[in-house]
């Protein structure tokens, strides 16, 4: 029997071994697959929770909006778009849209400029500025329920703190039924909102101000720029990304405002402080008209979505493009 061996260059048996380039490509593919599996493993719990607690309820609310449904069992009385037709003929809901717009305008025109002014002030070298920062931020840490109960006592007609203070300075004629007067309820509610939320925006602005390079303001000072010129031409442009995020959060928060209004006024008096979220809660959990409440939730979601997409397209585009990063398959 004759046995034939294939020998390599050095006379030994030649092994059927792939070239080094094939080994490297196979290793890169294996590492790519491993990275993808790791990413899926980390994201899967969040995706399951998001699907079960957010996505499916949203889709079900959209489905229920086309039915006359009391909230028990499965919707069966299909009414088409009647809930939406009724919605835009309802003076209460149309008033909700107007009050939402009013809160947005007041927040952008008064609350955010006030927060920015306080941030600029507390960014200076002041004695005890850390204490002031903590005091101004503390209301944001309180829950909306506590805030509502607190200001319900502050603005209690007759014996509330607000009426006592006005009486002490000789302005007792300005006091009265703060939350019970249709002419004053939205102004009083906005005052409470400002007290509650301006500290959050102030801290955002403080973080943005502290990231402004001191060299730029010093160079502007050497060039003879005054405080207002330095703020307008140096600080404000560099603070623009923070301002845009703050505006976005303020507008979305105003559209979705619920818990503070519900604790303080429950939408009264006579719907004069009601918001879309309060209307949705009233119909869904008080009047058992869950189909109509679903239509309210769909419209509220559509308003938020349209604003978010438009704002991202026209205001946040540069910020998002600058923050976009990619990860290569090899992990670098």
C-alpha positions as CSV (number, residue, x, y, z in Angstrom):
1,X,0.0,0.0,0.0
2,X,1.4,3.3,-0.9
3,X,0.6,6.4,1.2
4,X,1.1,9.8,-0.3
5,X,1.6,12.9,1.9
6,X,1.1,16.4,0.7
7,X,4.0,18.5,2.1
8,X,4.3,22.2,2.7
9,X,7.3,24.3,2.1
10,X,9.2,22.8,5.0
11,X,8.4,19.2,4.1
12,X,5.8,18.7,6.7
13,X,2.1,17.9,6.1
14,X,0.2,20.9,4.7
15,X,-2.8,21.8,6.9
16,X,-6.1,23.0,5.4
17,X,-5.9,26.3,7.2
18,X,-7.8,29.5,6.0
19,X,-5.7,32.5,5.3
20,X,-5.2,35.2,8.0
21,X,-7.5,37.6,6.3
22,X,-10.4,35.2,6.5
23,X,-9.7,34.7,10.2
24,X,-9.8,38.4,10.8
25,X,-13.0,38.9,8.9
26,X,-14.6,36.0,10.9
27,X,-13.5,37.5,14.1
28,X,-14.9,40.9,13.2
29,X,-18.2,39.3,12.3
30,X,-18.3,37.4,15.6
31,X,-17.6,40.6,17.6
32,X,-20.2,42.5,15.7
33,X,-22.8,39.8,16.5
34,X,-21.8,39.8,20.1
35,X,-22.2,43.6,20.3
36,X,-25.6,43.4,18.8
37,X,-26.8,40.6,21.1
38,X,-25.5,42.6,24.1
39,X,-27.3,45.7,22.9
40,X,-30.5,43.7,22.5
41,X,-30.2,42.1,25.9
42,X,-29.8,45.4,27.6
43,X,-32.6,47.1,25.6
44,X,-35.1,44.2,25.8
45,X,-36.4,44.9,29.4
46,X,-37.0,48.5,28.6
47,X,-38.7,47.7,25.3
48,X,-41.0,45.2,27.0
49,X,-42.0,47.8,29.7
50,X,-42.4,50.5,27.1
51,X,-44.6,48.3,24.9
52,X,-46.7,47.1,27.8
53,X,-47.1,50.3,29.7
54,X,-47.0,53.0,27.0
55,X,-47.4,51.7,23.4
56,X,-50.2,49.2,23.9
57,X,-52.3,51.6,26.1
58,X,-51.8,54.4,23.5
59,X,-53.0,52.1,20.7
60,X,-56.0,50.9,22.8
61,X,-56.9,54.5,23.6
62,X,-56.9,55.3,19.8
63,X,-59.1,52.2,19.2
64,X,-61.5,53.1,22.0
65,X,-61.9,56.7,20.7
66,X,-64.1,55.3,17.9
67,X,-66.6,53.7,20.3
68,X,-69.2,54.7,22.8
69,X,-67.6,52.9,25.7
70,X,-68.0,53.2,29.5
71,X,-64.7,51.7,30.4
72,X,-65.8,48.2,31.3
73,X,-65.3,45.2,29.1
74,X,-64.3,45.6,25.5
75,X,-65.6,48.4,23.3
76,X,-68.4,47.2,21.1
77,X,-70.6,50.2,20.2
78,X,-68.8,51.6,17.2
79,X,-69.6,55.3,16.5
80,X,-66.9,56.2,13.9
81,X,-65.6,59.7,14.3
82,X,-68.5,60.9,16.4
83,X,-66.4,61.4,19.5
84,X,-64.0,63.6,17.6
85,X,-66.9,65.6,16.0
86,X,-68.4,66.1,19.5
87,X,-65.0,67.1,20.8
88,X,-64.5,70.0,18.5
89,X,-68.0,71.2,19.1
90,X,-67.6,71.1,22.9
91,X,-67.0,74.6,24.3
92,X,-65.2,73.1,27.3
93,X,-62.7,71.4,25.2
94,X,-62.2,74.4,22.9
95,X,-61.7,76.4,26.2
96,X,-59.1,73.8,27.1
97,X,-57.2,74.6,23.9
98,X,-57.3,78.3,24.6
99,X,-56.2,77.9,28.2
100,X,-53.3,75.6,27.1
101,X,-52.2,78.3,24.6
102,X,-52.4,80.9,27.4
103,X,-50.3,78.9,29.7
104,X,-47.7,78.3,27.0
105,X,-47.5,82.0,26.2
106,X,-47.3,83.0,29.8
107,X,-44.6,80.4,30.5
108,X,-42.4,81.6,27.5
109,X,-43.0,85.3,28.2
110,X,-42.7,85.4,32.0
111,X,-41.6,82.1,33.7
112,X,-38.6,81.3,31.6
113,X,-37.2,84.9,31.4
114,X,-37.6,85.1,35.2
115,X,-35.7,81.7,35.6
116,X,-33.0,83.0,33.3
117,X,-32.6,86.2,35.2
118,X,-32.3,84.3,38.5
119,X,-29.7,82.0,36.9
120,X,-27.6,84.9,35.7
121,X,-27.8,86.5,39.2
122,X,-26.9,83.3,41.0
123,X,-24.0,82.6,38.6
124,X,-22.3,85.7,40.0
125,X,-20.0,85.6,43.1
126,X,-22.6,86.1,45.8
127,X,-22.3,85.2,49.4
128,X,-24.6,82.3,50.2
129,X,-25.5,81.6,46.6
130,X,-25.5,77.9,47.2
131,X,-28.2,78.4,49.8
132,X,-30.2,80.5,47.3
133,X,-29.9,77.9,44.6
134,X,-31.2,75.2,47.0
135,X,-34.1,77.4,48.2
136,X,-35.2,78.2,44.6
137,X,-34.9,74.6,43.4
138,X,-36.6,73.1,46.5
139,X,-40.2,73.8,45.2
140,X,-39.5,71.6,42.2
141,X,-38.7,68.7,44.5
142,X,-42.1,68.9,46.2
143,X,-44.8,66.8,44.7
144,X,-47.7,68.6,42.8
145,X,-50.1,67.3,45.5
146,X,-48.2,68.9,48.3
147,X,-47.9,72.1,46.3
148,X,-51.6,72.2,45.5
149,X,-52.6,71.7,49.2
150,X,-50.0,74.3,50.3
151,X,-51.3,77.0,48.0
152,X,-54.9,76.0,48.6
153,X,-54.2,77.2,52.2
154,X,-52.1,80.2,51.1
155,X,-54.9,81.5,48.8
156,X,-57.8,80.5,51.0
157,X,-60.4,83.3,50.9
158,X,-60.5,85.5,54.0
159,X,-58.1,83.7,56.3
160,X,-55.3,82.7,53.9
161,X,-51.8,83.9,54.0
162,X,-52.1,85.9,50.8
163,X,-55.1,87.9,52.1
164,X,-53.4,88.6,55.4
165,X,-50.3,89.9,53.7
166,X,-52.3,92.1,51.4
167,X,-54.3,93.4,54.4
168,X,-51.1,94.1,56.3
169,X,-49.8,96.4,53.5
170,X,-53.1,98.1,53.0
171,X,-54.1,96.2,49.8
172,X,-56.8,94.1,51.3
173,X,-59.1,95.1,48.4
174,X,-57.0,93.0,46.1
175,X,-57.7,89.8,48.0
176,X,-60.6,87.5,47.6
177,X,-61.6,84.2,46.2
178,X,-58.4,83.5,44.2
179,X,-59.2,80.1,42.9
180,X,-63.0,80.6,43.0
181,X,-63.1,83.7,40.9
182,X,-63.2,83.0,37.1
183,X,-61.3,86.3,36.4
184,X,-58.4,85.4,38.7
185,X,-58.2,81.6,38.7
186,X,-55.8,81.3,35.7
187,X,-53.5,84.1,36.9
188,X,-53.3,82.5,40.4
189,X,-52.8,79.1,38.9
190,X,-49.9,80.4,36.7
191,X,-48.4,82.0,39.8
192,X,-48.4,78.6,41.5
193,X,-46.9,77.0,38.4
194,X,-44.1,79.5,38.3
195,X,-43.3,79.0,41.9
196,X,-43.2,75.2,41.4
197,X,-41.3,74.9,38.1
198,X,-39.1,78.0,37.6
199,X,-36.4,76.5,39.8
200,X,-36.0,73.5,37.4
201,X,-35.4,75.8,34.5
202,X,-33.1,78.0,36.6
203,X,-30.9,75.0,37.3
204,X,-30.8,74.2,33.6
205,X,-29.7,77.7,32.8
206,X,-27.1,77.6,35.6
207,X,-25.6,74.5,34.2
208,X,-25.4,76.1,30.7
209,X,-23.9,79.3,32.1
210,X,-21.2,77.4,33.9
211,X,-20.2,75.7,30.6
212,X,-19.6,79.1,28.9
213,X,-15.8,79.6,28.6
214,X,-14.6,82.4,30.8
215,X,-12.0,83.3,28.2
216,X,-14.7,84.5,25.8
217,X,-16.3,86.9,28.3
218,X,-12.9,88.2,29.4
219,X,-12.0,88.8,25.7
220,X,-15.2,90.7,25.2
221,X,-14.5,92.7,28.4
222,X,-11.1,93.6,27.1
223,X,-12.6,94.8,23.8
224,X,-14.8,97.2,25.8
225,X,-18.1,95.3,25.8
226,X,-20.5,96.2,28.6
227,X,-22.4,93.7,30.7
228,X,-25.5,93.7,28.4
229,X,-23.3,93.4,25.3
230,X,-21.4,90.5,26.8
231,X,-24.6,88.7,27.7
232,X,-26.3,89.3,24.4
233,X,-23.4,88.6,22.0
234,X,-21.4,86.0,24.0
235,X,-23.4,84.3,26.7
236,X,-26.8,84.1,25.1
237,X,-25.6,82.4,21.8
238,X,-23.7,79.8,23.8
239,X,-26.7,79.2,26.0
240,X,-29.0,78.7,23.0
241,X,-29.0,74.9,23.1
242,X,-30.0,74.9,26.8
243,X,-32.7,77.6,26.1
244,X,-34.2,75.4,23.3
245,X,-34.4,72.4,25.5
246,X,-36.0,74.5,28.3
247,X,-38.6,75.9,25.9
248,X,-39.4,72.4,24.7
249,X,-39.9,71.0,28.2
250,X,-42.0,74.0,29.2
251,X,-44.4,73.8,26.3
252,X,-44.9,70.0,26.6
253,X,-45.4,70.4,30.4
254,X,-48.0,73.1,29.8
255,X,-49.9,71.0,27.3
256,X,-49.9,68.0,29.6
257,X,-50.6,69.8,32.9
258,X,-52.9,67.8,35.1
259,X,-52.0,67.0,38.7
260,X,-51.4,70.5,40.0
261,X,-54.7,71.8,38.5
262,X,-56.6,68.8,39.8
263,X,-55.4,69.2,43.3
264,X,-56.0,72.9,43.5
265,X,-59.2,73.5,41.5
266,X,-60.3,70.3,39.8
267,X,-60.9,72.4,36.7
268,X,-63.2,74.9,38.4
269,X,-64.9,77.2,38.8
270,X,-67.2,76.2,36.0
271,X,-64.3,74.8,33.8
272,X,-62.4,78.1,33.9
273,X,-59.1,76.4,34.9
274,X,-59.7,73.1,33.1
275,X,-57.0,71.6,30.9
276,X,-57.1,68.8,28.3
277,X,-55.7,66.3,30.8
278,X,-58.3,67.3,33.4
279,X,-61.1,67.0,30.8
280,X,-59.8,63.6,29.9
281,X,-59.8,62.5,33.5
282,X,-63.3,63.9,34.2
283,X,-64.9,62.0,31.3
284,X,-62.8,58.8,31.7
285,X,-63.0,58.3,35.5
286,X,-65.8,60.5,36.7
287,X,-68.5,60.2,34.0
288,X,-67.5,56.8,32.6
289,X,-67.3,58.0,29.0
290,X,-64.0,56.3,28.3
291,X,-64.4,56.5,24.5
292,X,-64.8,60.2,24.6
293,X,-61.9,60.5,27.0
294,X,-59.8,58.4,24.6
295,X,-60.6,60.9,21.9
296,X,-59.4,63.7,24.2
297,X,-56.2,61.8,24.8
298,X,-55.6,61.2,21.1
299,X,-56.0,64.9,20.3
300,X,-53.7,65.8,23.2
301,X,-51.1,63.4,22.0
302,X,-51.4,64.7,18.4
303,X,-50.9,68.3,19.6
304,X,-47.7,67.2,21.5
305,X,-46.5,65.1,18.6
306,X,-47.0,67.9,16.0
307,X,-45.2,70.4,18.2
308,X,-42.4,68.0,19.0
309,X,-41.7,67.2,15.4
310,X,-42.0,70.8,14.2
311,X,-39.7,72.0,17.1
312,X,-37.2,69.2,16.3
313,X,-37.2,70.1,12.7
314,X,-36.8,73.9,13.0
315,X,-35.3,74.5,16.5
316,X,-33.4,71.4,17.7
317,X,-32.0,70.3,14.3
318,X,-28.5,71.6,14.8
319,X,-28.3,70.4,18.4
320,X,-29.4,66.9,17.4
321,X,-27.0,66.7,14.5
322,X,-24.1,67.8,16.6
323,X,-25.0,65.1,19.2
324,X,-25.4,62.3,16.7
325,X,-22.7,59.6,17.2
326,X,-22.3,56.1,15.6
327,X,-20.7,53.0,17.0
328,X,-18.7,50.8,14.6
329,X,-19.1,47.1,14.6
330,X,-15.7,46.6,16.3
331,X,-16.8,48.6,19.3
332,X,-14.8,51.7,18.6
